[in-house]
Amino acid sequence: MTDVAVKSPVTKSNPVMTHRQILFVIFGLMAGMFLSALDQTIVGTAIRTIGDDLNGLSQQAWVTTAYLILSTIATPIYGKLSDIFGRRPLFIFAIVVFIIGSVAASFSSSMIELAAFRAIQGLGAGGLMSMPLAIMGDILAPRERAKYQGYFLAVFGISSVIGPLVGGLFAGASEILFIAGWRWVFLINVPIGIIALAIVMRFLHIPRQPRHSVRIDWFGAATVIIALVPLLLVAEQGRDWGWSSPISIACYVVGGLGIIAFIIVESIMKDDALIPLKLFRSSTFSMATVIGVFVGFGMFGAMLTLPLYLQLVLGSSPTESGFQLLPMILGLMISSIASGQIISRTGRYRIFPTIGTFFMAAGFFTLTLMKYDTSYWQIAGSMLLIGLGLGQLMQTLTIASQNSVGLRDMGVATSASTFFRQIGGTLGTAVLLSLLFTVMPANLQTNFTDKATLTAALDAALDPTVAQAPENQGIMTKVYDPIVSKVTDGALTQAQDGVNQAKAAAASVVAQQVAAGAIPASAQAQATAAAQAQAITSAAAQIQQELPVAKVASDGTVTLDFSDATARQSFVDTIVPTIIDNASSSSGSSFDNSTMDDTAFLNGADPRLSKPLLTAFNQSTVLVYWVAMFVVLIAFVLTLFFRTPPLRQKSALQEAHDEQRHAEKDAASLEAEAALAAAEAGALVGPTARDEEPAGDAEEDVEPGMTRREYRETHQD
């Protein structure tokens, strides 16, 4: 670990830090975390604009996947390397890598390039998010650590507020200083990163600890990559590939073999392993890890689907949805600060995972009660409950994991806790998004068989004023034009066939009369025209009675005119039962996943047109929240068996320092005891052969025949 700066009073011999020194360190940690947290919120807001500009919106998932894979894999590697080489150099390295990735991303010319550069950013982000927690574990006692969590949560709160604003500003600007607006989404990280780097270099100084091992678990790092890359890939892309497709099956097999290889390597490496298996001998660490996986599953499920719901169903802009998520951030900050203060004063924390999972489950349950027209404030209450639960869980589970290990394994235990929570989040993202879009087609089909909904939607789609409005062009093209064309073409064809049959029958009657001599052959054409005109008039009256929207021209051409509301409503009432019967008897859905791939067509659309789609999305989201609730309830049950030993009163650095001092005292005591024992043993030893030898000439006053023993006894005084 790096040497302490000259001005810093914190040394190896004095590892206790004052509150002022702790705050300086926290400023450095917050700067790095702010860099990563702000980037995620800005990119999330601007990604649609970026995809449109690079002509690769369908490849958007790869941008997210690349970042997620590298940040997840890098997390345990940072933790282990920081235990060997120190936290500060690894944290600085993470910031530098993140800045380099940001600069490279700003030069992207395609979504594939952007995905590669986001992977570089992810490599840095793995350290930006895990190192601060490990450093906090070093310098603060577990009881004191909880008090300072509010500072870090303030970082997430601020980034959640200004991130959408900054992202919306950059995404909405065509150019800023002659550079495309969206490229500033990544360039803004450069000045922020440089400031963070300067703060870290100036203030982040912690004492060096002796290296217990310099063996690096390269095989563990390789096997964790082999295990996670294919599994994360299939988790993110499985919906598009197909969960049982050959490439998905290949990912399952490679990932499974990678996990087996990783476990074998870690068992061989023992204490030098990337994630030492001995950590799981602690029931506290093991249970905290398992609960963290379930909490991560639910947390990512909420944070991923809620912005989508706010933007699609409530019609909020990306910037507005960022502000509307504030109740969850507020709840998270309140509960984290409150629980931190209680933990600091009492040293008790077992109750918080239980209360936290209960609040989360309650929040998800209230979300399952949402309807198409549910107000924002009801959703805000649900988000507040989820935030109150998360705030009690995130820091408590990390503190429990850190409290179960010593300084030697502080980094790897902290990164392992974060790592497994990220794995749970990845599973939550994959499972819940897959579920969301898998049930969407069926829910769309169901809503288009609801008589009231379908009647209102078709009446709007057939209204020329509504159908031709610019704001409805997208939804008409995407959804309603195929339906309208099918029903109108059928009605038009049937009406036209009726007129044509009437005309043909009139011409046939005239031909028969000509053949019978009743009409002269020279008058056949005139008679046929007159007969057909009369037939058209008669057929038109009958058609308009059956089909009020039909208009029959004098030449027999039939058109449909939907401008009259009464006639249009009559037509809709006629065709709706047929459409419902056909849809109900159909074995499949006329909609597929691509229907909601690009939801821009919903922006500003007539509510009657968008209601079936938004209701279907609401129903799909509610199912997602049911699943998330049951997963969190499993975590709730596990917390009832969560054994939590008392929190240590000293920081990891102080404990290591005290252990070293005790070891030095023990060594000094043993040395003193050995010397005393040797002295006592020397006093009891009898005359040796050498004592009986004659005294040499070197001794003074030596009498003839005097031995050495006799000489010492004589000169004793």
Buried (B, 14 or more C-beta within 10 A) or exposed (E): BBEBEEEBEBEBEEBEBEEEBBBBBBBBBBBBBBBBBBBBBBBBBBBBBBBBBBEBBEBBBBBBBBBBBBBBBBBBBBBBBBBBBBBBEBBBBBBEBBBBBBBBBBEBEEBBBBBBBBBBBBBBBBBBBBBBBBBBBBBBBBBBBBBBBBBBBBBBBBBBBBBBBBBBBBBBBEEBEEEBBBBBBBBBBBEBBEEBBEBBBEBBBBBEBEEEEEEBBEBBBBBBBBBBBBBBBBBBBBBEBEEEBEEBBEBBEBBEBBBEBBBEBBEEBEEBBBBBEBBEEBBBBBBBBBBBBBBBBBBBBBBBBBBBBBBBBBBBBBBBBBBBBBBBBBBBBBBBBBBBBBBBEEBEBEBBBBBBBBBBBBBBBBBBEBEBEBEBEBBBBBBBBBBBBBBBBBBBBBBBBBBBBEBBBBBBBBBBBBBBBBBBBBBBBBBBBBBBBBBBBBBBBBBBBBEEBBBBBBBBBBBEEBBEBEEBBBBBEBBBBEBBEBBBEEBBEBBBEBBBEBBEBBBEBBBEBBEEEEBEEEEBEEBBEEBBBEBBEEBBEBBBEBBBBBBBEEEBEBEBEBEEEEBBBBBBEBBBEEBBEEBEEEEEBBBEEEBBEBBEBBBBBBEBBBBBBBBBBBBBBBBBBBBBBEBBBBBBEBBEEBEBEEBBEBBBBBBBBEEBEEEEEEEEEEEEEEEEEEEEEEEEEEEEEEEEEEBEEEEEEBEEEBBBBBBEEBEEE
